[in-house]
Amino acid sequence: MKNWYKCDMCGCYMDPGEGLLCEDCREAMRKRMKKKERYNNLAVGDCGQMEMNLEDMASWLNR
């Protein structure tokens, strides 16, 4: 019997009904998305200094 259930990202074998991504890849994707969201809340000022958008950060912290 051949196992047709493979993770779309890393190619590891999975149990039926687990979805398209394994748990490790799903967690890695979550971390990347959180990092990207935090980076998008920063803005570069006139002198090259990074500035925080506090309204967006407050909503992010309340999750």
DOVEX-751934 format. One record per atom (N, C-alpha, C): chain; atom name; x negated, y, z. Coordinates in pm, 1 decimal. Each point is the difference from the previous one (the first is absolute). Layout:
+----+----+----------+----------+----------+
| ch | at |        X |        Y |        Z |
+----+----+----------+----------+----------+
|  A | CA |        X |        Y |        Z |
...
+----+----+----------+----------+----------+
//
This chain:
+----+----+----------+----------+----------+
| ch | at |        X |        Y |        Z |
+----+----+----------+----------+----------+
|  A |  N |    -84.4 |   -118.0 |      0.0 |
|  A | CA |     84.4 |    118.0 |      0.0 |
|  A |  C |    -88.9 |    124.3 |      0.0 |
|  A |  N |     30.8 |     92.2 |    -87.6 |
|  A | CA |    -80.2 |    120.7 |    -12.7 |
|  A |  C |     69.0 |    116.0 |     71.8 |
|  A |  N |    -79.3 |     78.6 |     71.0 |
|  A | CA |     53.2 |    115.9 |     71.2 |
|  A |  C |     -5.8 |    120.1 |    -93.5 |
|  A |  N |    116.5 |     53.6 |    -37.4 |
|  A | CA |      7.2 |    113.0 |    -90.8 |
|  A |  C |      4.7 |    132.8 |     73.8 |
|  A |  N |      3.2 |     -2.3 |    130.7 |
|  A | CA |     14.4 |    122.5 |     77.7 |
|  A |  C |   -137.8 |     56.5 |     33.2 |
|  A |  N |    -34.1 |    109.7 |    -67.5 |
|  A | CA |   -129.2 |     64.7 |     19.9 |
|  A |  C |     22.3 |    148.0 |     28.1 |
|  A |  N |    -89.2 |     57.3 |     80.6 |
|  A | CA |      3.2 |    143.0 |     28.3 |
|  A |  C |    -38.1 |     75.3 |   -127.6 |
|  A |  N |     72.0 |    106.6 |    -30.3 |
|  A | CA |    -27.6 |     78.1 |   -120.4 |
|  A |  C |   -130.2 |     79.1 |      9.7 |
|  A |  N |    -45.5 |     30.0 |    122.4 |
|  A | CA |   -122.0 |     79.8 |     14.6 |
|  A |  C |   -125.6 |    -86.8 |     10.7 |
|  A |  N |     -2.1 |    -92.6 |     93.1 |
|  A | CA |   -123.2 |    -75.1 |     24.5 |
|  A |  C |      1.4 |   -140.5 |    -59.8 |
|  A |  N |    116.8 |    -51.9 |    -35.4 |
|  A | CA |      8.4 |   -130.2 |    -63.7 |
|  A |  C |      3.1 |   -118.2 |     95.0 |
|  A |  N |     11.0 |     25.9 |    131.8 |
|  A | CA |      6.0 |   -112.1 |     94.1 |
|  A |  C |    135.6 |    -70.6 |    -11.6 |
|  A |  N |      5.0 |   -124.4 |     41.2 |
|  A | CA |    123.8 |    -77.0 |     -6.1 |
|  A |  C |     87.7 |     32.2 |    120.0 |
|  A |  N |    132.0 |      7.6 |    -23.8 |
|  A | CA |     95.2 |     37.9 |    104.2 |
|  A |  C |    112.0 |   -102.3 |      7.7 |
|  A |  N |     78.3 |      9.7 |    106.3 |
|  A | CA |    118.8 |    -82.8 |     15.5 |
|  A |  C |    112.9 |     56.5 |    -85.1 |
|  A |  N |     92.9 |    -84.5 |    -46.1 |
|  A | CA |    114.8 |     50.3 |    -75.1 |
|  A |  C |     81.9 |     96.9 |     86.1 |
|  A |  N |     49.8 |    105.4 |    -61.0 |
|  A | CA |     83.6 |     95.7 |     69.8 |
|  A |  C |    -77.5 |    107.4 |     74.4 |
|  A |  N |   -132.6 |      0.7 |    -11.0 |
|  A | CA |    -81.5 |     97.5 |     71.8 |
|  A |  C |     -5.1 |    135.2 |    -71.7 |
|  A |  N |     38.4 |      4.9 |   -124.7 |
|  A | CA |     -2.2 |    124.8 |    -75.2 |
|  A |  C |   -111.0 |     -0.1 |   -103.3 |
|  A |  N |    -35.4 |    119.8 |    -47.7 |
|  A | CA |   -101.4 |     12.0 |   -103.8 |
|  A |  C |   -140.5 |     19.5 |     55.8 |
|  A |  N |    -10.4 |     50.0 |    125.3 |
|  A | CA |   -129.6 |     26.3 |     61.8 |
|  A |  C |    -14.2 |    -78.0 |    129.7 |
|  A |  N |   -122.8 |    -43.3 |     27.7 |
|  A | CA |    -24.8 |    -68.1 |    127.0 |
|  A |  C |     -3.8 |    104.0 |    112.5 |
|  A |  N |      3.0 |    -44.7 |    123.0 |
|  A | CA |      4.3 |     90.1 |    114.9 |
|  A |  C |   -124.8 |     88.0 |      7.6 |
|  A |  N |   -116.5 |    -53.8 |    -33.0 |
|  A | CA |   -123.9 |     78.7 |      4.5 |
|  A |  C |      3.1 |    113.8 |   -102.0 |
|  A |  N |     43.2 |    -28.5 |   -120.8 |
|  A | CA |      7.6 |    103.0 |   -103.9 |
|  A |  C |    107.3 |    102.8 |     33.3 |
|  A |  N |    111.8 |    -45.5 |     57.5 |
|  A | CA |    106.3 |     91.1 |     40.0 |
|  A |  C |    -49.4 |     97.7 |    106.9 |
|  A |  N |    -75.5 |    -50.6 |     97.5 |
|  A | CA |    -54.6 |     85.1 |    106.3 |
|  A |  C |   -102.7 |     97.7 |    -56.7 |
|  A |  N |    -85.3 |    -45.2 |    -90.6 |
|  A | CA |    -98.7 |     87.5 |    -62.2 |
|  A |  C |     68.8 |    111.5 |    -79.8 |
|  A |  N |    107.9 |    -33.8 |    -68.7 |
|  A | CA |     74.0 |     99.4 |    -76.3 |
|  A |  C |     63.9 |    103.4 |     93.1 |
|  A |  N |     55.4 |    -46.3 |    113.3 |
|  A | CA |     57.9 |     91.8 |     98.3 |
|  A |  C |   -104.5 |     99.3 |     50.9 |
|  A |  N |   -120.7 |    -50.2 |     29.8 |
|  A | CA |   -107.2 |     86.8 |     49.7 |
|  A |  C |    -39.8 |    103.4 |   -104.5 |
|  A |  N |    -10.3 |    -42.6 |   -126.1 |
|  A | CA |    -35.3 |     94.1 |   -106.8 |
|  A |  C |    106.3 |    107.5 |    -16.8 |
|  A |  N |    127.0 |    -39.1 |      9.1 |
|  A | CA |    108.2 |     96.8 |    -16.3 |
|  A |  C |      1.9 |    100.8 |    114.6 |
|  A |  N |    -24.1 |    -47.3 |    123.6 |
|  A | CA |     -5.2 |     92.1 |    114.2 |
|  A |  C |   -115.6 |     97.6 |    -14.4 |
|  A |  N |   -115.4 |    -49.6 |    -44.2 |
|  A | CA |   -117.2 |     84.9 |    -18.9 |
|  A |  C |     27.6 |    104.7 |   -108.1 |
|  A |  N |     62.7 |    -42.1 |   -108.5 |
|  A | CA |     33.4 |     92.1 |   -108.4 |
|  A |  C |     99.5 |    105.6 |     46.8 |
|  A |  N |     97.5 |    -40.4 |     81.5 |
|  A | CA |     98.5 |     94.1 |     52.1 |
|  A |  C |    -65.9 |    103.6 |     91.2 |
|  A |  N |    -92.8 |    -44.0 |     84.8 |
|  A | CA |    -71.1 |     94.4 |     86.9 |
|  A |  C |    -84.5 |     96.1 |    -82.6 |
|  A |  N |    -64.7 |    -50.1 |   -103.7 |
|  A | CA |    -82.3 |     85.0 |    -85.3 |
|  A |  C |     84.9 |    102.9 |    -73.5 |
|  A |  N |    118.4 |    -38.0 |    -43.1 |
|  A | CA |     88.3 |     92.8 |    -70.9 |
|  A |  C |     50.1 |    111.6 |     90.0 |
|  A |  N |     -4.1 |    -19.6 |    131.8 |
|  A | CA |     43.6 |    103.6 |     93.3 |
|  A |  C |   -108.8 |    104.3 |     25.5 |
|  A |  N |   -118.1 |    -21.7 |    -53.8 |
|  A | CA |   -109.0 |     96.6 |     12.7 |
|  A |  C |     -4.0 |     87.3 |   -124.4 |
|  A |  N |    -42.7 |    122.8 |     16.7 |
|  A | CA |    -13.7 |     90.7 |   -113.8 |
|  A |  C |   -135.9 |     67.9 |      8.5 |
|  A |  N |    -57.6 |     32.3 |   -113.7 |
|  A | CA |   -128.2 |     69.6 |     -3.0 |
|  A |  C |     28.0 |    149.2 |     -3.6 |
|  A |  N |    -58.3 |     72.1 |     95.5 |
|  A | CA |     18.8 |    144.6 |      7.6 |
|  A |  C |    -86.2 |     74.0 |   -101.0 |
|  A |  N |      0.6 |    132.6 |      9.6 |
|  A | CA |    -73.9 |     85.4 |    -93.5 |
|  A |  C |   -151.1 |    -20.6 |      9.0 |
|  A |  N |    -50.6 |    -23.5 |    121.0 |
|  A | CA |   -144.8 |    -10.1 |     17.2 |
|  A |  C |    -48.0 |   -145.5 |     -0.5 |
|  A |  N |     82.1 |    -93.2 |    -42.4 |
|  A | CA |    -39.8 |   -140.1 |     -6.1 |
|  A |  C |     26.3 |    -76.5 |    128.1 |
|  A |  N |     55.6 |     65.3 |     99.6 |
|  A | CA |     31.9 |    -63.6 |    128.2 |
|  A |  C |    130.8 |    -78.3 |    -12.8 |
|  A |  N |      3.8 |   -118.8 |     59.8 |
|  A | CA |    122.9 |    -80.0 |     -1.1 |
|  A |  C |     96.2 |     56.4 |    104.7 |
|  A |  N |    127.0 |     10.8 |    -35.1 |
|  A | CA |    102.4 |     50.9 |     91.1 |
|  A |  C |    111.6 |   -102.4 |     10.0 |
|  A |  N |     60.6 |    -11.2 |    117.5 |
|  A | CA |    111.1 |    -92.8 |     20.4 |
|  A |  C |    133.0 |     71.0 |    -19.8 |
|  A |  N |     91.8 |    -67.9 |    -60.4 |
|  A | CA |    136.5 |     47.1 |     -9.4 |
|  A |  C |     73.4 |    -57.1 |    121.2 |
|  A |  N |     21.6 |     80.8 |    102.5 |
|  A | CA |     51.2 |    -48.7 |    127.5 |
|  A |  C |    144.5 |    -48.8 |     -6.6 |
|  A |  N |     81.2 |     58.1 |    -87.2 |
|  A | CA |    139.6 |    -46.2 |    -10.6 |
|  A |  C |      4.7 |   -144.5 |    -49.3 |
|  A |  N |    -80.2 |    -31.3 |   -100.8 |
|  A | CA |     -3.9 |   -136.8 |    -52.1 |
|  A |  C |    -61.4 |    -96.0 |    100.0 |
|  A |  N |   -102.7 |     44.8 |     70.9 |
|  A | CA |    -65.3 |    -86.9 |     98.4 |
|  A |  C |     94.1 |    -30.2 |    116.7 |
|  A |  N |     81.5 |     96.5 |     41.3 |
|  A | CA |     94.5 |    -23.7 |    109.6 |
|  A |  C |    100.5 |   -106.9 |    -38.2 |
|  A |  N |     49.0 |      1.5 |   -122.5 |
|  A | CA |     95.4 |   -103.0 |    -42.8 |
|  A |  C |    -68.3 |   -134.9 |    -10.5 |
|  A |  N |   -127.7 |     -1.1 |    -38.7 |
|  A | CA |    -75.6 |   -126.2 |     -9.0 |
|  A |  C |    -24.0 |    -58.3 |    138.4 |
|  A |  N |    -27.6 |     84.1 |     99.1 |
|  A | CA |    -27.8 |    -48.5 |    134.5 |
|  A |  C |    125.0 |    -53.4 |     70.9 |
|  A |  N |    117.1 |     48.5 |    -39.3 |
|  A | CA |    124.7 |    -40.5 |     64.4 |
|  A |  C |     52.1 |   -133.7 |    -49.8 |
|  A |  N |    -67.1 |    -64.7 |    -90.4 |
|  A | CA |     46.2 |   -130.1 |    -51.9 |
|  A |  C |    -24.4 |   -108.3 |     98.4 |
+----+----+----------+----------+----------+
//
